[in-house]
Structure formats: structure tokens, C-alpha cells
Amino acid sequence: MSPEVSEWLNLILRWIHVVAGIAWVGQTYLFSWLDARFEHLEKSQSQDDRVWMLHSGGFYSVEKHKSLKEVPPLQWFRFEALLTWISGFSLLWVVYYWGGG
């Protein structure tokens, strides 16, 4: 493999890996925060308490579902984790096995 191709592949895979990893960790913190917030609301037993979130200038009320009938699958979270792993192993292959590092 030519050095130019190897360097470009290395750069592209590193950025994909970093961005996907940041998104994956960010979703993990979001879901952990939501879970802790819902546990706090369940202990308070108040009907007026809701979890409110702000995103893109809009306010959203978040509800916890007790069954899986109405909950959509968490596709983005799955793809963020998959992309982080695939880009990490691809980067490992490029750097150590193809000698691109």
C-alpha cells in the first residue's frame, strides 16, 4: 500500500472512530442520567413531577414505559457502538498489520 493511501486511510478511520466513540459515550451518559432521574421520580410518588429535556429549542417531556409494546428500538445507540468497534479494529489493522502508522 502506498504511504499516501495509508495515511489518508489512517486519518479517516481515526476521525470516524473518535466521533462514533463520543456519540456512543454521550448516549450512555444520557440513558444513565434518565434512568437515575426516573428512579428518583418513582421514589417521590408525585404525579406532577416529569422529566423535561431541551433539544434544538424545543422542550420535551420524557415518559418511562413499563412494557416493550410501544417502545421503539434504540437503533442509533446500536449503530454508534458497532461503528466504534468496526472503526477501531479497522484502524488497528491499518496501523499494525499494513504498517500505516
N, CA, C and O atoms as CSV, one atom per row, in Angstrom:
chain,resi,resn,atom,element,x,y,z
A,1,MET,N,N,0.852,-1.171,0.000
A,1,MET,CA,C,0.000,0.000,0.000
A,1,MET,C,C,0.899,1.235,0.000
A,1,MET,O,O,1.897,1.286,0.718
A,2,SER,N,N,0.542,2.212,-0.797
A,2,SER,CA,C,1.355,3.422,-0.868
A,2,SER,C,C,1.209,4.234,0.421
A,2,SER,O,O,0.173,4.166,1.084
A,3,PRO,N,N,2.244,5.001,0.777
A,3,PRO,CA,C,2.180,5.796,2.017
A,3,PRO,C,C,1.052,6.822,2.019
A,3,PRO,O,O,0.471,7.092,3.070
A,4,GLU,N,N,0.732,7.399,0.863
A,4,GLU,CA,C,-0.344,8.400,0.816
A,4,GLU,C,C,-1.705,7.779,1.137
A,4,GLU,O,O,-2.484,8.332,1.913
A,5,VAL,N,N,-1.973,6.637,0.535
A,5,VAL,CA,C,-3.243,5.949,0.792
A,5,VAL,C,C,-3.313,5.502,2.252
A,5,VAL,O,O,-4.352,5.624,2.901
A,6,SER,N,N,-2.216,4.995,2.749
A,6,SER,CA,C,-2.171,4.539,4.131
A,6,SER,C,C,-2.426,5.681,5.111
A,6,SER,O,O,-3.167,5.515,6.080
A,7,GLU,N,N,-1.819,6.830,4.866
A,7,GLU,CA,C,-2.023,7.989,5.750
A,7,GLU,C,C,-3.457,8.511,5.689
A,7,GLU,O,O,-4.039,8.845,6.721
A,8,TRP,N,N,-4.024,8.582,4.498
A,8,TRP,CA,C,-5.409,9.041,4.379
A,8,TRP,C,C,-6.381,8.066,5.048
A,8,TRP,O,O,-7.316,8.482,5.732
A,9,LEU,N,N,-6.152,6.785,4.847
A,9,LEU,CA,C,-6.999,5.780,5.481
A,9,LEU,C,C,-6.881,5.845,6.998
A,9,LEU,O,O,-7.876,5.723,7.713
A,10,ASN,N,N,-5.660,6.039,7.481
A,10,ASN,CA,C,-5.413,6.184,8.910
A,10,ASN,C,C,-6.168,7.401,9.463
A,10,ASN,O,O,-6.833,7.301,10.494
A,11,LEU,N,N,-6.068,8.540,8.784
A,11,LEU,CA,C,-6.730,9.764,9.231
A,11,LEU,C,C,-8.250,9.616,9.239
A,11,LEU,O,O,-8.911,9.994,10.206
A,12,ILE,N,N,-8.797,9.067,8.165
A,12,ILE,CA,C,-10.257,8.909,8.068
A,12,ILE,C,C,-10.779,7.955,9.136
A,12,ILE,O,O,-11.781,8.245,9.790
A,13,LEU,N,N,-10.112,6.827,9.316
A,13,LEU,CA,C,-10.554,5.862,10.328
A,13,LEU,C,C,-10.433,6.422,11.741
A,13,LEU,O,O,-11.286,6.156,12.588
A,14,ARG,N,N,-9.381,7.195,12.002
A,14,ARG,CA,C,-9.251,7.808,13.341
A,14,ARG,C,C,-10.407,8.754,13.634
A,14,ARG,O,O,-10.970,8.722,14.729
A,15,TRP,N,N,-10.769,9.597,12.667
A,15,TRP,CA,C,-11.852,10.543,12.896
A,15,TRP,C,C,-13.198,9.838,13.038
A,15,TRP,O,O,-14.010,10.217,13.883
A,16,ILE,N,N,-13.435,8.835,12.232
A,16,ILE,CA,C,-14.680,8.063,12.370
A,16,ILE,C,C,-14.731,7.414,13.755
A,16,ILE,O,O,-15.772,7.427,14.412
A,17,HIS,N,N,-13.625,6.857,14.187
A,17,HIS,CA,C,-13.568,6.187,15.486
A,17,HIS,C,C,-13.810,7.181,16.628
A,17,HIS,O,O,-14.552,6.877,17.562
A,18,VAL,N,N,-13.198,8.349,16.561
A,18,VAL,CA,C,-13.360,9.358,17.618
A,18,VAL,C,C,-14.803,9.876,17.670
A,18,VAL,O,O,-15.392,9.957,18.747
A,19,VAL,N,N,-15.364,10.221,16.525
A,19,VAL,CA,C,-16.727,10.778,16.508
A,19,VAL,C,C,-17.752,9.728,16.957
A,19,VAL,O,O,-18.648,10.036,17.744
A,20,ALA,N,N,-17.624,8.496,16.463
A,20,ALA,CA,C,-18.553,7.436,16.868
A,20,ALA,C,C,-18.402,7.122,18.352
A,20,ALA,O,O,-19.396,6.869,19.032
A,21,GLY,N,N,-17.178,7.135,18.860
A,21,GLY,CA,C,-16.961,6.881,20.286
A,21,GLY,C,C,-17.561,7.969,21.166
A,21,GLY,O,O,-18.155,7.674,22.202
A,22,ILE,N,N,-17.409,9.225,20.757
A,22,ILE,CA,C,-18.010,10.326,21.515
A,22,ILE,C,C,-19.530,10.207,21.528
A,22,ILE,O,O,-20.161,10.418,22.563
A,23,ALA,N,N,-20.117,9.873,20.389
A,23,ALA,CA,C,-21.577,9.707,20.323
A,23,ALA,C,C,-22.034,8.541,21.192
A,23,ALA,O,O,-23.057,8.639,21.870
A,24,TRP,N,N,-21.290,7.445,21.178
A,24,TRP,CA,C,-21.642,6.270,21.971
A,24,TRP,C,C,-21.569,6.582,23.465
A,24,TRP,O,O,-22.484,6.237,24.212
A,25,VAL,N,N,-20.498,7.224,23.903
A,25,VAL,CA,C,-20.350,7.568,25.318
A,25,VAL,C,C,-21.407,8.597,25.731
A,25,VAL,O,O,-21.942,8.530,26.837
A,26,GLY,N,N,-21.703,9.545,24.845
A,26,GLY,CA,C,-22.733,10.543,25.152
A,26,GLY,C,C,-24.101,9.920,25.343
A,26,GLY,O,O,-24.830,10.302,26.259
A,27,GLN,N,N,-24.465,8.965,24.497
A,27,GLN,CA,C,-25.740,8.264,24.666
A,27,GLN,C,C,-25.761,7.456,25.952
A,27,GLN,O,O,-26.793,7.377,26.619
A,28,THR,N,N,-24.632,6.858,26.304
A,28,THR,CA,C,-24.561,6.092,27.541
A,28,THR,C,C,-24.810,6.988,28.746
A,28,THR,O,O,-25.552,6.614,29.654
A,29,TYR,N,N,-24.191,8.175,28.761
A,29,TYR,CA,C,-24.425,9.112,29.865
A,29,TYR,C,C,-25.867,9.614,29.874
A,29,TYR,O,O,-26.449,9.789,30.945
A,30,LEU,N,N,-26.449,9.846,28.704
A,30,LEU,CA,C,-27.840,10.294,28.641
A,30,LEU,C,C,-28.782,9.251,29.238
A,30,LEU,O,O,-29.640,9.581,30.057
A,31,PHE,N,N,-28.621,7.986,28.823
A,31,PHE,CA,C,-29.508,6.948,29.337
A,31,PHE,C,C,-29.271,6.683,30.823
A,31,PHE,O,O,-30.217,6.370,31.547
A,32,SER,N,N,-28.042,6.801,31.286
A,32,SER,CA,C,-27.761,6.644,32.720
A,32,SER,C,C,-28.414,7.773,33.512
A,32,SER,O,O,-28.979,7.534,34.579
A,33,TRP,N,N,-28.341,8.999,32.999
A,33,TRP,CA,C,-28.967,10.128,33.668
A,33,TRP,C,C,-30.484,9.957,33.700
A,33,TRP,O,O,-31.118,10.202,34.726
A,34,LEU,N,N,-31.072,9.533,32.561
A,34,LEU,CA,C,-32.518,9.325,32.519
A,34,LEU,C,C,-32.963,8.248,33.504
A,34,LEU,O,O,-33.974,8.409,34.188
A,35,ASP,N,N,-32.214,7.159,33.575
A,35,ASP,CA,C,-32.564,6.081,34.488
A,35,ASP,C,C,-32.511,6.547,35.936
A,35,ASP,O,O,-33.405,6.225,36.720
A,36,ALA,N,N,-31.481,7.298,36.303
A,36,ALA,CA,C,-31.378,7.819,37.676
A,36,ALA,C,C,-32.505,8.806,37.970
A,36,ALA,O,O,-33.049,8.827,39.074
A,37,ARG,N,N,-32.849,9.615,36.983
A,37,ARG,CA,C,-33.930,10.590,37.167
A,37,ARG,C,C,-35.277,9.893,37.355
A,37,ARG,O,O,-36.076,10.310,38.194
A,38,PHE,N,N,-35.535,8.833,36.580
A,38,PHE,CA,C,-36.786,8.100,36.723
A,38,PHE,C,C,-36.846,7.357,38.056
A,38,PHE,O,O,-37.922,7.248,38.644
A,39,GLU,N,N,-35.724,6.847,38.543
A,39,GLU,CA,C,-35.715,6.208,39.867
A,39,GLU,C,C,-36.065,7.219,40.945
A,39,GLU,O,O,-36.804,6.907,41.879
A,40,HIS,N,N,-35.535,8.430,40.817
A,40,HIS,CA,C,-35.855,9.487,41.780
A,40,HIS,C,C,-37.347,9.832,41.739
A,40,HIS,O,O,-37.963,10.034,42.786
A,41,LEU,N,N,-37.927,9.901,40.548
A,41,LEU,CA,C,-39.351,10.222,40.425
A,41,LEU,C,C,-40.236,9.095,40.951
A,41,LEU,O,O,-41.293,9.356,41.525
A,42,GLU,N,N,-39.813,7.843,40.761
A,42,GLU,CA,C,-40.602,6.721,41.283
A,42,GLU,C,C,-40.613,6.705,42.805
A,42,GLU,O,O,-41.611,6.321,43.414
A,43,LYS,N,N,-39.522,7.113,43.418
A,43,LYS,CA,C,-39.464,7.163,44.887
A,43,LYS,C,C,-40.299,8.303,45.443
A,43,LYS,O,O,-40.848,8.186,46.539
A,44,SER,N,N,-40.407,9.414,44.700
A,44,SER,CA,C,-41.162,10.558,45.215
A,44,SER,C,C,-42.671,10.341,45.122
A,44,SER,O,O,-43.421,10.962,45.876
A,45,GLN,N,N,-43.132,9.481,44.221
A,45,GLN,CA,C,-44.555,9.142,44.062
A,45,GLN,C,C,-45.428,10.354,43.772
A,45,GLN,O,O,-46.607,10.368,44.125
A,46,SER,N,N,-44.869,11.352,43.143
A,46,SER,CA,C,-45.639,12.542,42.789
A,46,SER,C,C,-46.029,12.481,41.321
A,46,SER,O,O,-45.207,12.136,40.473
A,47,GLN,N,N,-47.276,12.814,41.016
A,47,GLN,CA,C,-47.757,12.771,39.640
A,47,GLN,C,C,-47.363,14.032,38.862
A,47,GLN,O,O,-47.367,14.016,37.631
A,48,ASP,N,N,-47.024,15.121,39.559
A,48,ASP,CA,C,-46.696,16.371,38.890
A,48,ASP,C,C,-45.259,16.410,38.389
A,48,ASP,O,O,-44.924,17.224,37.529
A,49,ASP,N,N,-44.417,15.546,38.916
A,49,ASP,CA,C,-43.018,15.535,38.505
A,49,ASP,C,C,-42.866,14.837,37.160
A,49,ASP,O,O,-43.360,13.727,36.962
A,50,ARG,N,N,-42.182,15.498,36.250
A,50,ARG,CA,C,-41.881,14.924,34.945
A,50,ARG,C,C,-40.436,15.241,34.607
A,50,ARG,O,O,-39.846,16.180,35.141
A,51,VAL,N,N,-39.886,14.450,33.723
A,51,VAL,CA,C,-38.546,14.723,33.236
A,51,VAL,C,C,-38.677,15.569,31.978
A,51,VAL,O,O,-39.311,15.161,31.005
A,52,TRP,N,N,-38.069,16.751,32.008
A,52,TRP,CA,C,-38.102,17.651,30.866
A,52,TRP,C,C,-36.712,17.738,30.264
A,52,TRP,O,O,-35.712,17.804,30.979
A,53,MET,N,N,-36.662,17.735,28.933
A,53,MET,CA,C,-35.396,17.876,28.227
A,53,MET,C,C,-35.532,18.979,27.191
A,53,MET,O,O,-36.612,19.218,26.652
A,54,LEU,N,N,-34.410,19.650,26.920
A,54,LEU,CA,C,-34.366,20.713,25.924
A,54,LEU,C,C,-33.474,20.261,24.785
A,54,LEU,O,O,-32.329,19.869,25.008
A,55,HIS,N,N,-33.993,20.314,23.557
A,55,HIS,CA,C,-33.202,19.929,22.395
A,55,HIS,C,C,-33.646,20.761,21.200
A,55,HIS,O,O,-34.831,20.795,20.871
A,56,SER,N,N,-32.718,21.416,20.565
A,56,SER,CA,C,-32.966,22.225,19.358
A,56,SER,C,C,-34.052,23.269,19.576
A,56,SER,O,O,-34.858,23.523,18.682
A,57,GLY,N,N,-34.077,23.864,20.737
A,57,GLY,CA,C,-35.040,24.922,21.017
A,57,GLY,C,C,-36.411,24.432,21.420
A,57,GLY,O,O,-37.303,25.249,21.653
A,58,GLY,N,N,-36.616,23.122,21.511
A,58,GLY,CA,C,-37.910,22.582,21.910
A,58,GLY,C,C,-37.816,21.881,23.256
A,58,GLY,O,O,-36.780,21.307,23.592
A,59,PHE,N,N,-38.890,21.928,24.018
A,59,PHE,CA,C,-38.949,21.256,25.305
A,59,PHE,C,C,-39.710,19.956,25.148
A,59,PHE,O,O,-40.772,19.919,24.526
A,60,TYR,N,N,-39.165,18.886,25.714
A,60,TYR,CA,C,-39.755,17.561,25.569
A,60,TYR,C,C,-39.994,16.953,26.945
A,60,TYR,O,O,-39.123,16.991,27.813
A,61,SER,N,N,-41.172,16.398,27.129
A,61,SER,CA,C,-41.492,15.651,28.342
A,61,SER,C,C,-41.232,14.174,28.062
A,61,SER,O,O,-41.769,13.608,27.110
A,62,VAL,N,N,-40.406,13.560,28.898
A,62,VAL,CA,C,-39.994,12.179,28.685
A,62,VAL,C,C,-40.754,11.280,29.647
A,62,VAL,O,O,-40.852,11.582,30.837
A,63,GLU,N,N,-41.292,10.172,29.136
A,63,GLU,CA,C,-42.029,9.224,29.957
A,63,GLU,C,C,-41.337,7.875,29.942
A,63,GLU,O,O,-40.721,7.493,28.947
A,64,LYS,N,N,-41.442,7.161,31.044
A,64,LYS,CA,C,-40.888,5.817,31.122
A,64,LYS,C,C,-41.993,4.821,30.832
A,64,LYS,O,O,-43.061,4.870,31.442
A,65,HIS,N,N,-41.731,3.911,29.893
A,65,HIS,CA,C,-42.701,2.882,29.542
A,65,HIS,C,C,-42.408,1.624,30.352
A,65,HIS,O,O,-41.251,1.249,30.539
A,66,LYS,N,N,-43.460,0.982,30.826
A,66,LYS,CA,C,-43.308,-0.234,31.623
A,66,LYS,C,C,-43.280,-1.501,30.775
A,66,LYS,O,O,-42.864,-2.556,31.254
A,67,SER,N,N,-43.717,-1.409,29.528
A,67,SER,CA,C,-43.726,-2.592,28.663
A,67,SER,C,C,-42.969,-2.281,27.377
A,67,SER,O,O,-42.684,-1.121,27.081
A,68,LEU,N,N,-42.651,-3.306,26.627
A,68,LEU,CA,C,-41.925,-3.138,25.379
A,68,LEU,C,C,-42.836,-3.032,24.165
A,68,LEU,O,O,-42.348,-3.028,23.035
A,69,LYS,N,N,-44.143,-2.947,24.368
A,69,LYS,CA,C,-45.078,-2.898,23.250
A,69,LYS,C,C,-44.963,-1.604,22.449
A,69,LYS,O,O,-45.055,-1.630,21.222
A,70,GLU,N,N,-44.766,-0.489,23.116
A,70,GLU,CA,C,-44.795,0.802,22.442
A,70,GLU,C,C,-43.416,1.437,22.277
A,70,GLU,O,O,-43.302,2.476,21.627
A,71,VAL,N,N,-42.388,0.856,22.834
A,71,VAL,CA,C,-41.070,1.470,22.815
A,71,VAL,C,C,-40.349,1.133,21.507
A,71,VAL,O,O,-40.191,-0.043,21.179
A,72,PRO,N,N,-39.916,2.134,20.769
A,72,PRO,CA,C,-39.171,1.848,19.538
A,72,PRO,C,C,-37.775,1.337,19.864
A,72,PRO,O,O,-37.236,1.659,20.923
A,73,PRO,N,N,-37.184,0.554,18.983
A,73,PRO,CA,C,-35.830,0.060,19.245
A,73,PRO,C,C,-34.811,1.194,19.195
A,73,PRO,O,O,-34.993,2.175,18.474
A,74,LEU,N,N,-33.755,1.051,19.958
A,74,LEU,CA,C,-32.725,2.074,20.036
A,74,LEU,C,C,-31.680,1.825,18.946
A,74,LEU,O,O,-30.569,1.376,19.224
A,75,GLN,N,N,-32.052,2.120,17.724
A,75,GLN,CA,C,-31.191,1.818,16.588
A,75,GLN,C,C,-29.909,2.642,16.591
A,75,GLN,O,O,-28.833,2.111,16.315
A,76,TRP,N,N,-30.010,3.931,16.899
A,76,TRP,CA,C,-28.815,4.771,16.830
A,76,TRP,C,C,-27.770,4.340,17.836
A,76,TRP,O,O,-26.577,4.354,17.532
A,77,PHE,N,N,-28.194,3.958,19.023
A,77,PHE,CA,C,-27.246,3.531,20.049
A,77,PHE,C,C,-26.512,2.276,19.594
A,77,PHE,O,O,-25.307,2.152,19.813
A,78,ARG,N,N,-27.213,1.359,18.973
A,78,ARG,CA,C,-26.608,0.125,18.484
A,78,ARG,C,C,-25.599,0.416,17.378
A,78,ARG,O,O,-24.514,-0.167,17.356
A,79,PHE,N,N,-25.953,1.320,16.455
A,79,PHE,CA,C,-25.058,1.627,15.354
A,79,PHE,C,C,-23.837,2.426,15.799
A,79,PHE,O,O,-22.761,2.271,15.223
A,80,GLU,N,N,-23.985,3.279,16.818
A,80,GLU,CA,C,-22.836,4.010,17.350
A,80,GLU,C,C,-21.821,3.046,17.940
A,80,GLU,O,O,-20.619,3.182,17.708
A,81,ALA,N,N,-22.298,2.080,18.698
A,81,ALA,CA,C,-21.391,1.095,19.287
A,81,ALA,C,C,-20.736,0.243,18.205
A,81,ALA,O,O,-19.533,-0.009,18.260
A,82,LEU,N,N,-21.513,-0.198,17.229
A,82,LEU,CA,C,-20.981,-1.025,16.148
A,82,LEU,C,C,-19.949,-0.255,15.324
A,82,LEU,O,O,-18.896,-0.798,14.990
A,83,LEU,N,N,-20.237,0.986,14.998
A,83,LEU,CA,C,-19.303,1.788,14.219
A,83,LEU,C,C,-18.015,2.061,14.987
A,83,LEU,O,O,-16.939,2.095,14.390
A,84,THR,N,N,-18.107,2.253,16.294
A,84,THR,CA,C,-16.904,2.453,17.107
A,84,THR,C,C,-16.028,1.209,17.071
A,84,THR,O,O,-14.816,1.313,16.885
A,85,TRP,N,N,-16.617,0.050,17.243
A,85,TRP,CA,C,-15.842,-1.197,17.231
A,85,TRP,C,C,-15.260,-1.484,15.848
A,85,TRP,O,O,-14.086,-1.837,15.741
A,86,ILE,N,N,-16.051,-1.341,14.798
A,86,ILE,CA,C,-15.561,-1.626,13.447
A,86,ILE,C,C,-14.436,-0.670,13.059
A,86,ILE,O,O,-13.421,-1.094,12.506
A,87,SER,N,N,-14.615,0.609,13.346
A,87,SER,CA,C,-13.560,1.568,13.000
A,87,SER,C,C,-12.306,1.342,13.844
A,87,SER,O,O,-11.192,1.547,13.362
A,88,GLY,N,N,-12.477,0.921,15.093
A,88,GLY,CA,C,-11.321,0.633,15.937
A,88,GLY,C,C,-10.517,-0.553,15.444
A,88,GLY,O,O,-9.289,-0.498,15.397
A,89,PHE,N,N,-11.201,-1.623,15.077
A,89,PHE,CA,C,-10.487,-2.789,14.555
A,89,PHE,C,C,-9.904,-2.526,13.169
A,89,PHE,O,O,-8.833,-3.037,12.841
A,90,SER,N,N,-10.593,-1.738,12.361
A,90,SER,CA,C,-10.043,-1.367,11.057
A,90,SER,C,C,-8.789,-0.515,11.223
A,90,SER,O,O,-7.806,-0.689,10.502
A,91,LEU,N,N,-8.835,0.404,12.178
A,91,LEU,CA,C,-7.672,1.230,12.460
A,91,LEU,C,C,-6.510,0.391,12.973
A,91,LEU,O,O,-5.361,0.615,12.593
A,92,LEU,N,N,-6.806,-0.565,13.827
A,92,LEU,CA,C,-5.778,-1.484,14.312
A,92,LEU,C,C,-5.141,-2.241,13.151
A,92,LEU,O,O,-3.921,-2.400,13.105
A,93,TRP,N,N,-5.954,-2.700,12.228
A,93,TRP,CA,C,-5.451,-3.439,11.068
A,93,TRP,C,C,-4.569,-2.544,10.186
A,93,TRP,O,O,-3.499,-2.959,9.739
A,94,VAL,N,N,-5.034,-1.311,9.943
A,94,VAL,CA,C,-4.267,-0.405,9.086
A,94,VAL,C,C,-2.931,-0.029,9.736
A,94,VAL,O,O,-1.898,-0.024,9.067
A,95,VAL,N,N,-2.948,0.283,11.016
A,95,VAL,CA,C,-1.737,0.766,11.682
A,95,VAL,C,C,-0.731,-0.347,11.912
A,95,VAL,O,O,0.459,-0.161,11.656
A,96,TYR,N,N,-1.177,-1.489,12.385
A,96,TYR,CA,C,-0.221,-2.520,12.795
A,96,TYR,C,C,0.041,-3.602,11.767
A,96,TYR,O,O,1.146,-4.143,11.713
A,97,TYR,N,N,-0.943,-3.929,10.957
A,97,TYR,CA,C,-0.732,-5.009,10.010
A,97,TYR,C,C,-0.351,-4.515,8.617
A,97,TYR,O,O,0.369,-5.206,7.896
A,98,TRP,N,N,-0.816,-3.340,8.230
A,98,TRP,CA,C,-0.436,-2.785,6.940
A,98,TRP,C,C,0.702,-1.791,7.072
A,98,TRP,O,O,1.214,-1.290,6.071
A,99,GLY,N,N,1.100,-1.506,8.304
A,99,GLY,CA,C,2.226,-0.602,8.519
A,99,GLY,C,C,1.930,0.837,8.177
A,99,GLY,O,O,2.797,1.551,7.674
A,100,GLY,N,N,0.709,1.272,8.447
A,100,GLY,CA,C,0.324,2.638,8.082
A,100,GLY,C,C,0.510,3.650,9.176
A,100,GLY,O,O,0.142,4.808,8.983
A,101,GLY,N,N,1.054,3.291,10.304
A,101,GLY,CA,C,1.160,4.223,11.418
A,101,GLY,C,C,2.482,4.847,11.477
A,101,GLY,O,O,2.740,5.664,12.362
